[in-house]
Amino acid sequence: MSVELAALAFQGLLTLLLLLVYYGLWRQRRRPYDLAWAAAWGIYALRLGFISAFIVTRRDVWLFLHQTATGLSALLLLYAALYFSQGPPGRRRYFALAVGVVAWAYVAVFVIRDLMIAGLSSAILLSGVTLWTGLVFWRYRRRVPSAGATILAWSFTLWGLHHLDYPLVRALGTGVLLGVYIDIVFIVATAIGALYLVLGREQRMLESRNEQLEQLTRLLLTAQEEERRKIARELHDEAGQILTAVKIDLDLAGRKESADLVGRAIAQMRDLSNLLRPQVLDLGLLPAIRSLAEDFSARGRVRAVLSLPESLPGIPPGRQVAIYRIVQEALTNVLRHADASRVHIELAARNDHISLAVEDDGRGPEGELRPHLGLLGMRERVIALGGTLAVGPGGGRGFRIEASIPREADA
């Protein structure tokens, strides 16, 4: 008897550890099915304590509590499985089943007073609910294939069949230790499967959120470019024409000083309009980058050197704008931070990707690179297009930005 009690105590300790694991998951994530799993394992541990007390004392009250805990733990395991795979099940139904479990345990132990009937009914109930739980995970596995669902489906199915040996073998006093050890194996298997399943589901949810964020980023960048296009068109077509007419009137009236001021305002507005939406982009990406490099060299003391292909056919307009903006931001960073005298811009078509590299001969990054708004903006644009961005020291002492962008968006 002492060996049997020691085995049951070890099984109970292992079950309590599972209770702590799922309770910790519930404290961290506040998912109701984690709390249901924790409660199921807690009641299962009590069940082992009750049967141990019955073995020692042979008092019916411990057998009644064992029968009750057996049914309640099985119902909670099924409830948690259904909650995880399908959403919240009906609580009233499970409350009614729980009341039925307690009532039947009382009748079997205190009214019928037949250990064989009590053991057989408990085994059938536990086996049926465990097999039902296995069926839930088989169905979930068909919808969402995963290693965790496979482990749980097999574990609960085999465990449900194993429960049927209670009235056939263990009621006769043989095979108790073997049954306890098999229960321990199934407990460990279901714990591993549940952890795999929960972590896998969290990973899929995280991936889904990342995809949604990427889609949102693409939409925001598209909306931003469209808004820039509208503002640039309004400045050029409306305000530009009005100011041009005012300048002509001032020139005709001989008011040269006022006309010059309006002319400066027109030039500034033209620069702003070109910054919002370069008209040269309508001629193509390569002419736009050449114009950008020429303007950059003319405005600053940094010479821009280009390595461009003769043509870049088949690039959608949205990706041309994105590549242009990346070059534009990279040159702005060179002018603000690099203290360089030369910057090299290389653009090439490689298979189904466009590669872009911007490298200066400035002082380069000092210490750990700290991402600023410009770099973050470039990274978001590249990621939104399904590409990759690498930043770091150049071949000499300067700074290098490399981007690889697919020609076409993924389906």
Secondary structure as GFF3:
##gff-version 3
##sequence-region A 1 411
A	DSSP	alpha_helix	2	29	.	.	.	ID=ss1
A	DSSP	alpha_helix	32	57	.	.	.	ID=ss2
A	DSSP	alpha_helix	60	86	.	.	.	ID=ss3
A	DSSP	alpha_helix	91	106	.	.	.	ID=ss4
A	DSSP	pi_helix	107	112	.	.	.	ID=ss5
A	DSSP	alpha_helix	115	143	.	.	.	ID=ss6
A	DSSP	alpha_helix	147	162	.	.	.	ID=ss7
A	DSSP	alpha_helix	165	168	.	.	.	ID=ss8
A	DSSP	three_ten_helix	170	172	.	.	.	ID=ss9
A	DSSP	alpha_helix	176	234	.	.	.	ID=ss10
A	DSSP	pi_helix	235	239	.	.	.	ID=ss11
A	DSSP	alpha_helix	240	252	.	.	.	ID=ss12
A	DSSP	alpha_helix	256	276	.	.	.	ID=ss13
A	DSSP	three_ten_helix	279	283	.	.	.	ID=ss14
A	DSSP	alpha_helix	285	299	.	.	.	ID=ss15
A	DSSP	beta_strand	303	307	.	.	.	ID=ss16
A	DSSP	alpha_helix	317	333	.	.	.	ID=ss17
A	DSSP	pi_helix	334	338	.	.	.	ID=ss18
A	DSSP	beta_strand	342	350	.	.	.	ID=ss19
A	DSSP	beta_strand	353	360	.	.	.	ID=ss20
A	DSSP	alpha_helix	373	384	.	.	.	ID=ss21
A	DSSP	beta_strand	388	393	.	.	.	ID=ss22
A	DSSP	beta_strand	399	406	.	.	.	ID=ss23
###
